[in-house]
Amino acid sequence: MKKIIIILILLNGLSLKAFSQQSYIHLPENVQMEILLDSTVMAVLDNNAYMDIWERLWIKSNQNMACIDFMSDSLKLNYATLEDQPKINDICWLSNSNMIIANDSVLLLLDDTGFKIISNLPYPNMKIAPADTNSIYIFGQSPMRKEYDISLLNPDGKISRLFSLNDEIKGIAGDGNISIVALNKELLLFSQKVEPTVFYHTNSEIRSIAITDFGSIFIATQKGVIYFEKMERAYTFCNVGAKKLWIINDKLYALFDDGKFAVIYPISQFENFTQTIEKQ
């Protein structure tokens, strides 16, 4: 709980500082960016930060979670203590608003009545991501084979392995039928009818990906944030490294390496952005 208390103290003195002069943010017309948090503590959150479908930021620390609500009239921070549950490894929200928690052995669903175990996990330390309304991606390294597996938890509760890779999986997005997988410096396209195919290479380590409703991809790397339009053109619109990205309600939320937590919107205005860049 100590880490969360430190964060609360620093939130009281937040300042909305701009990026340094060495940084650049090149956004389309009618798109704006707001820095929501600027704190040295945010820089060390890494995989301990999550966004839910109501645009609230969750911060986990072992069995404790803090929730920051940016949509309220005043900045609020609420706590959720999970003392009766094992250490939290990962969290995601399904589109039906269910909160899913992965610990070392099981997947838990948290609703108004409390925790429910929905499935055992194949291996310890697995990560999760939403697929469709009732399906969940499960991915991690097999302790025996040393390969990285991607599986799908189906609505009937059964887990089916989709495929295995030799490289660490940085992130995955899709609907369970068509999936985009982020590796160290590559993006793979995979479907249940087509073998995994590399369709994009980056020059630096990929940390996170987020897919828009109009078929484009935002990619967070060690050196910046890339907008990849409909599998055709890519443009680095920010040269500040980012740890995590989330897309919610036509907004892109980004946790940057320098500790800034920002929202960029409306991202629908990014359509044809690369064509505009090329014409200039």
KAURUR-V340115 format. One record per residue. N is the residue number from 0. RES is the residue in one letter. SS is DSSP state (h for helix, s for strand, l for the rest). OMEGA is omega as a letter, one per 20 degrees, with the letter a starting at -180 (NA if undefined). D_CENTER is the distance of its C-alpha to the mean C-alpha in whole Angstrom. Layout:
n;res;ss;omega;d_center
N;RES;SS;OMEGA;D_CENTER
N;RES;SS;OMEGA;D_CENTER
//
This chain:
n;res;ss;omega;d_center
0;M;l;a;23
1;K;h;a;25
2;K;h;a;21
3;I;h;r;20
4;I;h;r;24
5;I;h;r;24
6;I;h;a;20
7;L;h;r;23
8;I;h;a;25
9;L;h;r;24
10;L;h;a;22
11;N;l;a;26
12;G;l;a;26
13;L;l;r;24
14;S;l;a;24
15;L;l;a;23
16;K;l;r;24
17;A;l;r;23
18;F;l;a;22
19;S;l;a;25
20;Q;l;r;27
21;Q;l;a;26
22;S;l;r;23
23;Y;l;r;23
24;I;s;a;20
25;H;l;a;22
26;L;l;r;21
27;P;l;r;23
28;E;l;r;25
29;N;l;r;25
30;V;l;a;21
31;Q;s;r;21
32;M;s;r;18
33;E;s;r;19
34;I;s;a;18
35;L;s;r;17
36;L;s;r;17
37;D;s;a;19
38;S;l;r;20
39;T;l;r;20
40;V;l;r;19
41;M;h;a;15
42;A;h;a;16
43;V;h;a;16
44;L;l;r;13
45;D;h;a;11
46;N;h;r;9
47;N;h;a;11
48;A;s;a;9
49;Y;s;r;7
50;M;s;r;8
51;D;l;a;10
52;I;l;r;12
53;W;l;r;15
54;E;l;r;13
55;R;s;r;13
56;L;s;r;11
57;W;s;r;12
58;I;s;a;13
59;K;s;r;14
60;S;s;a;17
61;N;l;a;19
62;Q;l;r;20
63;N;s;r;20
64;M;s;r;17
65;A;s;a;17
66;C;s;r;16
67;I;s;a;16
68;D;s;a;18
69;F;l;a;18
70;M;l;r;19
71;S;l;a;22
72;D;l;r;26
73;S;l;a;25
74;L;l;a;22
75;K;s;r;22
76;L;s;r;21
77;N;s;a;21
78;Y;s;r;21
79;A;s;a;20
80;T;s;a;22
81;L;l;a;22
82;E;l;a;25
83;D;l;a;26
84;Q;l;r;23
85;P;l;a;22
86;K;l;a;20
87;I;l;r;16
88;N;l;a;14
89;D;s;a;11
90;I;s;r;10
91;C;s;r;9
92;W;s;r;11
93;L;l;a;13
94;S;l;r;14
95;N;l;r;18
96;S;l;r;16
97;N;l;r;16
98;M;s;a;14
99;I;s;a;14
100;I;s;r;14
101;A;s;r;15
102;N;l;a;18
103;D;l;a;20
104;S;l;a;22
105;V;s;r;21
106;L;s;a;18
107;L;s;r;19
108;L;s;r;19
109;L;s;r;19
110;D;s;a;22
111;D;l;a;25
112;T;l;a;27
113;G;s;a;25
114;F;s;r;23
115;K;s;r;24
116;I;s;a;23
117;I;s;r;22
118;S;s;r;22
119;N;s;r;23
120;L;l;a;20
121;P;l;a;22
122;Y;l;r;21
123;P;l;r;20
124;N;l;r;17
125;M;l;r;15
126;K;s;a;11
127;I;s;r;10
128;A;s;r;8
129;P;s;r;10
130;A;l;r;13
131;D;l;a;15
132;T;l;a;17
133;N;l;a;18
134;S;l;a;17
135;I;s;r;14
136;Y;s;r;13
137;I;s;a;14
138;F;s;a;14
139;G;s;a;16
140;Q;s;r;19
141;S;l;r;22
142;P;l;a;25
143;M;l;a;28
144;R;l;a;27
145;K;l;r;24
146;E;l;r;22
147;Y;s;a;19
148;D;s;r;19
149;I;s;a;16
150;S;s;r;18
151;L;s;r;18
152;L;s;a;19
153;N;l;a;21
154;P;l;r;22
155;D;l;r;26
156;G;l;a;24
157;K;l;r;24
158;I;s;r;22
159;S;s;r;23
160;R;s;a;22
161;L;s;r;21
162;F;s;a;21
163;S;s;a;21
164;L;s;r;21
165;N;l;a;22
166;D;l;r;19
167;E;l;a;16
168;I;l;a;13
169;K;l;a;10
170;G;s;r;8
171;I;s;r;9
172;A;s;r;9
173;G;s;a;13
174;D;l;a;15
175;G;l;r;17
176;N;l;r;20
177;I;s;a;18
178;S;s;r;15
179;I;s;a;13
180;V;s;r;13
181;A;s;r;12
182;L;l;a;14
183;N;l;r;16
184;K;l;a;17
185;E;s;r;17
186;L;s;r;15
187;L;s;r;17
188;L;s;a;18
189;F;s;r;19
190;S;s;a;21
191;Q;l;r;23
192;K;l;a;26
193;V;s;r;25
194;E;s;r;24
195;P;s;a;21
196;T;s;r;22
197;V;s;r;21
198;F;s;r;21
199;Y;s;r;19
200;H;s;r;20
201;T;l;r;18
202;N;l;a;20
203;S;l;a;18
204;E;l;r;15
205;I;s;r;12
206;R;s;a;9
207;S;s;r;6
208;I;s;r;7
209;A;s;a;7
210;I;s;r;10
211;T;l;r;13
212;D;l;a;16
213;F;l;r;18
214;G;l;r;17
215;S;l;a;15
216;I;s;r;12
217;F;s;a;11
218;I;s;r;10
219;A;s;r;10
220;T;s;r;13
221;Q;l;a;15
222;K;l;a;17
223;G;l;r;15
224;V;s;a;13
225;I;s;r;15
226;Y;s;a;15
227;F;s;a;17
228;E;s;r;19
229;K;l;r;19
230;M;l;a;20
231;E;l;a;23
232;R;s;r;22
233;A;s;r;20
234;Y;s;r;20
235;T;s;a;19
236;F;s;r;19
237;C;s;a;18
238;N;l;r;19
239;V;l;r;17
240;G;l;a;15
241;A;s;a;11
242;K;s;a;9
243;K;s;r;5
244;L;s;r;5
245;W;s;r;5
246;I;s;r;8
247;I;s;r;11
248;N;l;r;15
249;D;l;r;15
250;K;s;r;13
251;L;s;r;10
252;Y;s;a;9
253;A;s;r;9
254;L;s;a;10
255;F;s;a;12
256;D;l;a;14
257;D;l;r;17
258;G;l;r;16
259;K;s;r;16
260;F;s;a;13
261;A;s;r;14
262;V;s;r;14
263;I;s;a;15
264;Y;s;i;17
265;P;l;a;18
266;I;h;r;16
267;S;h;r;19
268;Q;h;r;21
269;F;h;r;19
270;E;l;a;21
271;N;l;r;24
272;F;h;a;23
273;T;h;r;24
274;Q;h;r;27
275;T;h;r;28
276;I;h;a;27
277;E;h;a;29
278;K;h;a;32
279;Q;l;NA;32
//
